[in-house]
Amino acid sequence: MGVLRHLATDRLFSMPTRCLIGRSRRCDLQLDDPGASSHHAELRWQGGRWHLRDLHSTNGTVVGADMHRLNAGELRTVSVGEAIVFGDAAETWRLVDEGPSGPFAWAETEGASHIRARDRMLFLPDTDDPQLIVLPQGEGYALEDGPNRYAVVDGQIIELGDQRWRLLLPPLAAGGEPTVETSHPAIRTIGLCFQITQAQLILRLEVHWRGQAFATPPLRAHHQLLFYLCQKRLEDRDLGHTEAAEGWVDRETLLEDLRTNENRLHVHISRLRREFAMLGIEDADRIIERNADGELRVGVADIEIRSV
């Protein structure tokens, strides 16, 4: 993701896709030095690079080893390692990561690794065996630790054993949608189709998008959880429940019906989210939804179960 480091204080800032910089409270990155203008400059992620533009600032914007001073409105591509001066040397920032916008966990301890988000989710300590998940919640972010969920904020320190990370969480648009524009499939636009035997053994899972099979994931143990929640959503629909009310299952009921435990449930949810993120689903964290009462449901509404 795009990360700026303030040279004077070592402060880290995670940029949204369009990052407005200046002294105004409306800016994403708010500067303190009076030499900076209210709306000084803009950094924008476009075409796989970060582009800097001066917004007719009073004292100008300087970038790169050549100390190039931008003309008002001029665009300049910024690469990792390059420094940017907004007005005065006190507001000198360096681009230390030039990836696309998204949540990022900055390693604060030796032995820990920087962690980039898959889709909008951070898996700590790694994606293969996540113990903690950071994901969007409303217009902010939350940390999931098994059945528990806590609100987290940009800059917060997360500790796991002897490893420590600083969360860098870019702003989300209203409603919790990511600020990055994308044409990828989303939970609200995909469908799930299960093919099962008469004994309800899963033979095949298809993910549909735009009227055709988009992916056919190899069957795994966590698909049993997905199938169970799809069944519950269809059962409620047949009973006439509204879309907002259908499919919610109490956690204890789910554990009892699937004959599993909290730890295994957490693992299955993590693997489902990771799997759908790997398929390119833009909001894969929503494959399993949780409400304020702790109930769970599958986030996909377009569901089909076929007996063959």
C-alpha positions as CSV (number, residue, x, y, z in Angstrom):
1,M,0.0,0.0,0.0
2,G,1.1,3.6,-0.2
3,V,2.8,4.5,3.0
4,L,4.5,7.9,3.8
5,R,7.0,8.4,6.6
6,H,7.5,11.8,8.2
7,L,11.3,12.2,8.4
8,A,11.2,14.4,11.5
9,T,9.0,12.2,13.7
10,D,9.0,8.7,12.0
11,R,5.2,8.9,11.9
12,L,3.7,6.5,9.3
13,F,0.7,7.4,7.2
14,S,-1.3,5.0,5.1
15,M,-2.8,6.7,2.0
16,P,-6.3,6.2,0.6
17,T,-6.5,5.9,-3.2
18,R,-6.9,9.7,-3.5
19,C,-5.0,11.4,-0.7
20,L,-5.5,15.1,-0.1
21,I,-2.7,16.7,1.8
22,G,-2.7,20.0,3.6
23,R,-3.5,21.9,6.9
24,S,-7.3,21.7,6.4
25,R,-9.2,19.4,8.6
26,R,-10.8,18.0,5.4
27,C,-7.4,16.7,4.3
28,D,-6.6,13.0,4.6
29,L,-3.0,13.8,5.7
30,Q,-3.2,16.9,7.9
31,L,0.0,18.9,8.0
32,D,1.0,21.0,11.0
33,D,3.6,23.4,9.7
34,P,2.3,26.9,8.8
35,G,4.4,26.8,5.6
36,A,1.9,24.3,4.1
37,S,-1.3,25.5,2.5
38,S,-4.7,24.4,3.5
39,H,-5.1,22.2,0.4
40,H,-1.5,21.8,-0.6
41,A,-1.1,18.7,-2.8
42,E,-2.7,15.5,-3.8
43,L,-1.3,11.9,-4.2
44,R,-3.4,9.6,-6.3
45,W,-3.1,5.9,-7.1
46,Q,-3.6,5.4,-10.8
47,G,-2.3,3.0,-13.4
48,G,-0.3,1.1,-10.8
49,R,1.7,4.1,-9.6
50,W,1.4,7.0,-7.2
51,H,1.1,10.4,-8.8
52,L,1.7,13.7,-7.0
53,R,0.1,17.0,-8.0
54,D,0.6,20.4,-6.4
55,L,-2.7,22.2,-5.8
56,H,-1.6,25.8,-6.4
57,S,0.1,25.9,-2.9
58,T,1.7,29.1,-1.7
59,N,5.2,27.7,-0.9
60,G,5.3,24.9,-3.5
61,T,5.9,21.1,-3.5
62,V,9.4,19.6,-4.0
63,V,10.0,16.0,-4.9
64,G,12.9,13.6,-5.6
65,A,16.6,13.6,-5.4
66,D,16.7,16.3,-8.1
67,M,14.6,18.5,-5.8
68,H,12.1,19.1,-8.6
69,R,9.7,21.9,-7.8
70,L,6.3,21.1,-9.2
71,N,4.4,23.7,-11.2
72,A,0.8,24.2,-10.1
73,G,-1.3,21.3,-11.4
74,E,1.8,19.4,-12.7
75,L,1.7,15.6,-12.3
76,R,4.8,13.7,-11.2
77,T,5.2,10.0,-10.6
78,V,6.6,9.2,-7.2
79,S,8.7,6.1,-6.5
80,V,9.5,4.3,-3.3
81,G,12.4,6.1,-1.5
82,E,11.7,9.5,-2.9
83,A,11.2,12.4,-0.5
84,I,8.5,15.0,-0.8
85,V,8.6,18.5,0.8
86,F,5.3,20.2,1.3
87,G,6.1,23.9,1.6
88,D,8.8,23.8,4.3
89,A,11.5,21.2,5.2
90,A,9.6,20.5,8.5
91,E,7.0,18.7,6.3
92,T,9.3,16.3,4.5
93,W,7.8,12.9,3.9
94,R,9.3,9.8,2.2
95,L,7.3,7.2,0.2
96,V,8.4,3.9,2.0
97,D,5.9,1.6,0.3
98,E,4.4,2.1,-3.1
99,G,1.8,-0.6,-3.3
100,P,-1.9,0.1,-3.9
101,S,-4.1,1.5,-1.2
102,G,-5.3,-1.0,1.4
103,P,-4.9,-2.0,5.1
104,F,-1.3,-2.7,6.1
105,A,0.4,-4.1,9.2
106,W,3.8,-2.5,9.7
107,A,6.2,-4.8,11.6
108,E,7.5,-3.1,14.8
109,T,9.6,-6.0,16.1
110,E,12.5,-7.9,14.7
111,G,11.4,-11.2,13.2
112,A,7.9,-9.9,12.3
113,S,7.1,-9.3,8.7
114,H,5.2,-6.4,7.1
115,I,1.7,-7.8,6.1
116,R,-0.3,-6.5,3.1
117,A,-4.0,-7.0,2.9
118,R,-5.6,-9.7,0.8
119,D,-8.6,-7.8,-0.6
120,R,-9.4,-5.6,2.4
121,M,-8.3,-8.1,5.1
122,L,-5.2,-8.5,7.2
123,F,-4.3,-12.0,8.4
124,L,-2.0,-12.0,11.4
125,P,0.6,-13.5,11.8
126,D,0.2,-14.8,8.2
127,T,-2.4,-15.9,5.7
128,D,-1.7,-19.6,6.1
129,D,-2.5,-19.8,9.8
130,P,-4.3,-16.6,10.8
131,Q,-5.0,-16.1,14.5
132,L,-6.3,-12.5,14.1
133,I,-8.1,-10.9,11.2
134,V,-8.5,-7.1,10.7
135,L,-11.4,-6.3,8.3
136,P,-13.7,-3.5,7.5
137,Q,-16.6,-2.8,9.9
138,G,-19.1,0.0,9.0
139,E,-17.0,3.0,8.2
140,G,-14.0,1.8,10.1
141,Y,-12.2,-1.5,10.9
142,A,-12.5,-4.3,13.4
143,L,-10.2,-7.0,14.7
144,E,-11.6,-10.6,15.0
145,D,-10.1,-12.9,17.6
146,G,-12.1,-16.1,17.3
147,P,-15.7,-15.2,18.4
148,N,-14.7,-11.8,19.6
149,R,-14.6,-8.6,17.6
150,Y,-13.1,-5.2,18.6
151,A,-12.9,-1.9,16.9
152,V,-9.4,-0.8,15.8
153,V,-8.1,2.4,14.5
154,D,-5.2,3.7,12.3
155,G,-1.9,3.6,14.1
156,Q,-3.0,1.1,16.8
157,I,-0.4,-1.4,18.0
158,I,-1.3,-5.1,17.8
159,E,0.7,-7.7,19.8
160,L,0.6,-11.5,19.2
161,G,3.1,-13.4,21.3
162,D,6.5,-11.6,20.9
163,Q,5.5,-10.0,17.6
164,R,4.1,-6.5,17.2
165,W,2.6,-4.6,14.4
166,R,1.3,-1.1,13.8
167,L,-2.0,-1.0,11.9
168,L,-2.1,1.4,9.0
169,L,-5.7,1.7,7.9
170,P,-6.7,3.9,5.1
171,P,-10.1,5.7,5.2
172,L,-13.2,3.9,3.9
173,A,-15.9,5.7,2.0
174,A,-19.4,6.1,3.6
175,G,-21.0,2.7,4.2
176,G,-17.7,0.9,4.6
177,E,-17.0,0.6,0.9
178,P,-13.3,0.8,-0.1
179,T,-12.2,4.1,-1.7
180,V,-10.5,2.2,-4.6
181,E,-12.7,1.7,-7.7
182,T,-12.7,-1.8,-9.1
183,S,-14.6,-3.9,-11.6
184,H,-14.0,-7.2,-9.8
185,P,-16.9,-9.4,-8.7
186,A,-18.3,-8.6,-5.3
187,I,-20.3,-10.7,-2.7
188,R,-23.5,-8.9,-3.7
189,T,-23.0,-9.8,-7.4
190,I,-21.9,-13.4,-7.3
191,G,-23.9,-16.6,-6.9
192,L,-23.2,-19.9,-5.2
193,C,-24.3,-23.2,-6.7
194,F,-23.8,-26.5,-4.9
195,Q,-24.3,-29.9,-6.5
196,I,-25.0,-32.5,-3.9
197,T,-26.0,-36.2,-3.6
198,Q,-29.3,-37.4,-2.2
199,A,-27.5,-37.9,1.1
200,Q,-26.4,-34.2,0.9
201,L,-22.8,-34.9,0.2
202,I,-21.2,-32.0,-1.7
203,L,-20.0,-33.0,-5.2
204,R,-19.2,-29.6,-6.6
205,L,-19.2,-25.9,-5.8
206,E,-19.5,-23.3,-8.5
207,V,-19.1,-19.5,-8.0
208,H,-21.2,-17.7,-10.6
209,W,-20.7,-14.1,-11.9
210,R,-22.5,-12.4,-14.7
211,G,-24.5,-15.4,-15.6
212,Q,-21.7,-18.0,-15.8
213,A,-19.4,-20.1,-13.7
214,F,-16.7,-17.8,-12.6
215,A,-14.7,-20.4,-10.5
216,T,-14.9,-24.0,-9.3
217,P,-12.9,-24.2,-6.1
218,P,-11.5,-27.6,-5.0
219,L,-13.7,-29.0,-2.3
220,R,-12.4,-28.4,1.2
221,A,-13.6,-29.0,4.8
222,H,-14.6,-25.3,5.2
223,H,-17.1,-25.7,2.4
224,Q,-19.3,-27.7,4.8
225,L,-19.8,-24.5,6.8
226,L,-20.6,-22.6,3.7
227,F,-23.1,-25.2,2.6
228,Y,-24.8,-25.2,6.0
229,L,-25.2,-21.5,6.0
230,C,-26.5,-21.5,2.5
231,Q,-29.1,-24.1,3.5
232,K,-30.2,-21.9,6.4
233,R,-30.6,-18.9,4.2
234,L,-32.7,-20.7,1.7
235,E,-34.9,-22.2,4.5
236,D,-35.6,-18.8,5.9
237,R,-36.4,-17.5,2.4
238,D,-39.0,-20.3,2.0
239,L,-40.6,-19.2,5.3
240,G,-41.0,-15.7,3.9
241,H,-38.3,-13.9,5.8
242,T,-37.0,-10.6,4.4
243,E,-33.6,-10.6,2.8
244,A,-32.2,-8.6,5.8
245,A,-33.5,-11.2,8.2
246,E,-32.8,-14.5,6.4
247,G,-30.1,-16.9,7.2
248,W,-28.8,-15.7,10.6
249,V,-27.7,-18.6,12.8
250,D,-26.9,-18.5,16.5
251,R,-23.3,-19.4,17.1
252,E,-24.1,-22.1,19.7
253,T,-26.6,-23.7,17.3
254,L,-24.1,-23.7,14.5
255,L,-21.4,-25.3,16.7
256,E,-23.8,-28.0,17.8
257,D,-25.2,-28.7,14.3
258,L,-21.8,-29.0,12.7
259,R,-20.3,-30.8,15.7
260,T,-17.3,-28.4,15.8
261,N,-15.7,-26.0,18.2
262,E,-14.8,-22.3,18.3
263,N,-11.2,-22.7,17.2
264,R,-12.2,-24.9,14.2
265,L,-15.0,-22.5,13.3
266,H,-12.6,-19.6,13.3
267,V,-10.2,-21.5,11.1
268,H,-13.0,-22.3,8.6
269,I,-14.2,-18.7,8.4
270,S,-10.6,-17.5,7.9
271,R,-10.1,-20.0,5.1
272,L,-13.4,-19.1,3.4
273,R,-12.5,-15.4,3.4
274,R,-9.0,-16.0,2.2
275,E,-10.3,-18.3,-0.6
276,F,-12.8,-15.8,-1.9
277,A,-10.1,-13.1,-1.7
278,M,-7.8,-15.2,-3.8
279,L,-10.7,-15.6,-6.4
280,G,-10.6,-11.8,-6.8
281,I,-13.8,-11.1,-4.9
282,E,-13.5,-7.4,-3.9
283,D,-15.2,-7.7,-0.5
284,A,-14.4,-11.3,0.4
285,D,-14.6,-10.5,4.1
286,R,-18.4,-10.4,3.6
287,I,-18.7,-14.1,2.6
288,I,-19.5,-14.7,6.2
289,E,-21.4,-11.9,7.9
290,R,-21.8,-11.3,11.6
291,N,-24.5,-9.1,13.2
292,A,-24.6,-7.3,16.6
293,D,-25.9,-10.4,18.4
294,G,-23.0,-12.5,17.2
295,E,-25.1,-14.5,14.8
296,L,-23.6,-15.6,11.5
297,R,-24.8,-16.0,7.9
298,V,-23.5,-16.4,4.4
299,G,-23.3,-13.0,2.7
300,V,-24.2,-14.2,-0.8
301,A,-28.0,-14.0,-1.5
302,D,-28.0,-15.7,-4.9
303,I,-27.9,-19.4,-3.8
304,E,-28.8,-22.6,-5.6
305,I,-28.6,-26.2,-4.3
306,R,-29.0,-29.0,-6.9
307,S,-29.5,-32.7,-6.1
308,V,-27.9,-34.9,-8.8
